[in-house]
Amino acid sequence: MEKATTITTALVYNARKGNTQAFAQLYNQYSKAMYNICVRMAGNITDAEDLLQESFITAFKNIHQLKDDNLFGGWLKTIVVNNCIKHCKKVFYWDDWSEEKTEHLTDDETEWWANVEMSHINSAIKQLPDGCRQIFTLYAVENYSHREVADNLGITESTSKSQYHRAKKLLKEKLIIQLQLNG
């Protein structure tokens, strides 16, 4: 093991040795960002809190498997997203869409949400139906491809695309209304 070069690598090294204070500091450093992922994916606070706790338990139990301490944040995020996907596969129903239902959908629309405050987007994302919210989060926020979304959720790529486009439409409607009310 090479010498720790950052505070995070030192914390990961010490956590691997069983230092409970290092575990606590890693939790404090990453919990807010990981919680936000859980809320966006699960859609409710109760499930998000459970998923966050489960993810940290998994990470800390398996921290010895992490090959490069510098990669802890990305490794933890992968655990969080995978736990969220596993949870949502159990509780969400996916309507399988045929190709003809998605032929009219195009990707040429610009990412209109790029200039909207993240707090407004997060609020609107929470209001999306489960399937739309999950796919929008994976595709637009976590940068999964539609193929990766489909493979991870056990749905077709067409379903991923149509749910994503539905999510964009619903988000746009919700954000326009929200901005008009606040504006």
C-alpha positions in Angstrom: 0.0 0.0 0.0 1.4 3.4 -1.0 1.5 6.4 1.2 -1.8 8.3 1.5 -1.8 11.4 -0.6 -5.1 13.0 0.4 -7.3 13.2 3.4 -9.7 10.8 1.7 -7.1 8.2 1.0 -5.9 8.4 4.6 -9.5 7.9 5.8 -10.0 5.0 3.5 -6.7 3.5 4.6 -7.6 3.9 8.3 -11.2 2.6 7.7 -9.7 -0.5 6.1 -7.8 -1.0 9.4 -11.0 -0.8 11.3 -10.8 2.8 12.6 -14.4 3.7 13.5 -13.6 7.4 13.4 -12.4 7.1 9.8 -15.7 5.4 8.9 -17.6 8.2 10.5 -15.6 10.9 8.7 -16.1 9.1 5.3 -19.8 8.9 6.0 -19.9 12.6 6.9 -18.0 13.4 3.7 -20.1 11.4 1.3 -23.5 10.9 2.9 -25.2 14.1 1.5 -24.3 13.4 -2.1 -25.2 9.8 -1.9 -28.5 10.6 -0.1 -29.4 12.9 -3.0 -28.9 10.0 -5.4 -31.0 7.7 -3.2 -33.9 10.3 -3.0 -33.8 10.9 -6.8 -33.8 7.1 -7.5 -36.2 5.9 -4.8 -38.6 8.9 -4.8 -39.2 9.0 -1.1 -37.3 9.7 2.0 -37.9 6.5 3.9 -36.6 4.2 1.1 -33.7 6.7 0.4 -32.6 6.6 4.0 -32.7 2.8 4.0 -30.8 2.6 0.7 -28.2 5.0 2.0 -27.6 3.0 5.2 -27.5 -0.3 3.2 -25.0 1.2 0.8 -22.6 2.4 3.4 -22.8 -0.9 5.3 -22.0 -2.7 2.0 -19.1 -0.3 1.3 -17.6 -0.5 4.7 -18.0 -4.2 4.9 -16.2 -4.6 1.5 -13.7 -1.7 1.7 -10.9 -4.2 1.6 -11.9 -4.9 -2.1 -11.2 -1.3 -3.2 -8.0 -1.5 -5.1 -7.2 2.3 -5.3 -8.1 4.5 -2.3 -8.4 7.5 -4.6 -11.4 5.9 -6.2 -13.5 5.6 -3.0 -16.1 8.2 -4.0 -16.8 6.6 -7.4 -16.8 3.1 -6.0 -19.3 4.2 -3.3 -21.5 5.9 -5.9 -21.6 2.7 -7.9 -22.7 0.8 -4.8 -25.4 3.4 -4.1 -26.7 3.4 -7.7 -26.7 -0.5 -7.9 -28.5 -0.7 -4.5 -31.1 1.8 -5.8 -31.6 -0.1 -9.0 -32.0 -3.4 -7.2 -34.6 -1.9 -4.9 -36.5 -0.2 -7.7 -36.6 -3.4 -9.7 -38.5 -5.0 -6.8 -41.1 -2.2 -6.4 -41.6 -0.6 -9.9 -43.7 -1.9 -12.7 -42.3 -1.4 -16.2 -44.6 -1.2 -19.1 -42.8 -2.7 -22.1 -43.0 -0.4 -25.1 -42.8 -1.4 -28.7 -40.6 0.2 -31.3 -43.5 2.0 -33.0 -44.4 3.8 -29.9 -41.0 5.4 -29.8 -40.4 6.2 -33.5 -41.6 9.7 -33.1 -39.2 10.5 -30.2 -36.1 12.4 -31.1 -33.0 13.3 -29.2 -32.5 16.7 -31.0 -34.1 18.7 -28.2 -31.5 20.6 -26.3 -31.1 20.0 -22.6 -33.4 22.9 -21.6 -32.9 22.1 -17.9 -29.2 23.0 -18.0 -29.9 26.6 -16.9 -32.5 25.8 -14.2 -31.5 25.8 -10.6 -30.8 22.3 -9.3 -33.1 22.7 -6.3 -36.0 23.3 -8.7 -35.0 20.3 -10.8 -34.6 18.0 -7.8 -38.1 19.0 -6.5 -39.6 18.3 -9.9 -37.7 15.0 -10.3 -39.2 13.8 -7.0 -42.7 14.4 -8.4 -42.2 12.2 -11.5 -43.8 8.8 -11.7 -41.5 6.0 -10.5 -40.3 4.6 -13.9 -39.8 8.0 -15.4 -37.9 9.3 -12.4 -35.6 6.2 -12.3 -34.7 6.4 -16.0 -34.3 10.1 -16.0 -31.9 9.9 -13.1 -29.9 7.1 -14.5 -29.7 8.6 -18.0 -29.6 12.4 -17.5 -28.0 12.7 -14.1 -25.8 9.6 -13.7 -24.8 9.4 -17.4 -25.9 5.9 -18.1 -26.6 5.0 -21.8 -30.1 3.8 -22.7 -28.6 0.3 -23.2 -27.0 0.4 -19.7 -30.3 1.6 -18.2 -32.2 -1.2 -20.0 -29.7 -3.9 -19.0 -29.6 -2.8 -15.4 -33.4 -2.5 -15.0 -34.3 -5.5 -17.1 -36.4 -3.5 -19.6 -36.0 -2.9 -23.3 -34.0 0.0 -24.7 -37.2 1.3 -26.3 -38.9 1.5 -22.9 -35.9 3.3 -21.5 -36.0 5.9 -24.3 -39.8 6.4 -24.1 -39.8 6.7 -20.3 -36.9 9.2 -20.6 -38.8 11.3 -23.1 -41.9 11.2 -21.0 -39.9 12.3 -18.0 -38.4 15.2 -19.9 -41.9 16.3 -21.0 -43.3 16.0 -17.5 -40.3 17.8 -16.0 -40.5 20.6 -18.4 -44.2 21.1 -17.7 -43.6 21.0 -13.9 -40.7 23.4 -14.1 -42.5 25.9 -16.3 -45.4 26.0 -13.8 -43.0 26.2 -10.9 -41.0 29.0 -12.5 -44.2 30.9 -13.3 -45.3 30.7 -9.8 -42.0 31.8 -8.4 -41.2 34.3 -11.1 
